[in-house]
C-alpha cells in the first residue's frame, strides 16, 4: 500500500516530465481535469492528536487487505501552473506555461 499523498505526488511528477518532454513539439495538448479513482484503506491512529491516513490499495494486494475496510474514492484534479494559475500544456517552454 502507498499513501494517497504519494500517489498524487507521483502523478504531479509524471505531468511535469510530460510537459518537459513536449518542449519544442508542434503538437500541443492542454491538460484538462484529471480523474483519479483509487481503492483506499482509512487508518486512524489510537493516540491523541493522531491524523487520519488514506492508503491506496494495489489491485494485487486488495485481497490481502480484505480484513480492513476499503473504500473507492474518485478525485477530480484541475492542474494549474505559475502564479497566474494557468492550464498547463504538454509542450512549449517554461515561459509558455506561465502565460
N, C-alpha and C positions, 0 to 999 in steps of 0.2 A: 504494500500500500504506500501511497505517497500523499503528502499534504496537498490540499486544494491550492494553496498559495504557490506551491512549487509547480503545479500544472499550469497555472496562469503565467508564472514567470517563464516557464519553458515556451509557452505559446508566444509571449512577447519577444523572446529571443529569436524564435523562428521567423516572426514577422520582420524583425529588424534585419535578419540575414536576407530575407526575400527582397526587401527594399534595397539593400546594398547590392545584391546580385543583379537587380534590374537596372542599375546605373548605366545610362547611355543607351538603353534599348529604345527602339522606336515605338514598340507596342507597350502601352501603359494600362495597368489595371488599378482601378480605385478600390481600396479596401473598404468594404461595406460592413454592416453589422455581422458579428461572428457569433454563431450559436454553438454553445458547448454543452453537451449533455453527458453527465457522468453519474456513476453509482458511488455513493458515499456512505461511510460509517461515521456517525457522530459520536465523539468521545468527550465526556465531561469528567474532569479530574475531581476527586473527592475532597481535596484540601481547599481551604478557604482562599479566595482570590484567584482560583484557577480559571483558565479560559476554556471555551469550547473549541474543539478542533474538528475539522472536516477532513477525513482521509478518503482519497479516491481509491476505489477498489478496482484492481486489474481484472479483466474478464477471466483469466485463468485462475485467479485467487478467489474469485467470488464464491465458489463452492466451499472453500475453507473458512470464509468469513460468515457462513450461514448462522453461526451461534450469535453473532452480533446483528443488530438491526441495520439493514441497509436501505437507503432511500435513493431514488433517482432524482436529480435536480437538473434544471436547464438554466444556464446563464446566457444572457444576450449582452455581448460586449460591443461597444462602439469605439474603435480605436481612433485616437487623435494624436497629433504631433505638434511640437512647437508651442510657443507661448500664446499663439493665436488659436490653438486647438483646431487645426485644420485636418481634413480627412487625408490620411496618407495614401500615396500611390506607390505601387511596386514598380518603380522606375525613377529615373532622374537623380539629381544630386541632393545633398542635404539642404542646400539653399532652396531648392524647388519644393521640398516637403514642408517648409515653414511659411510659404506664401499663401 
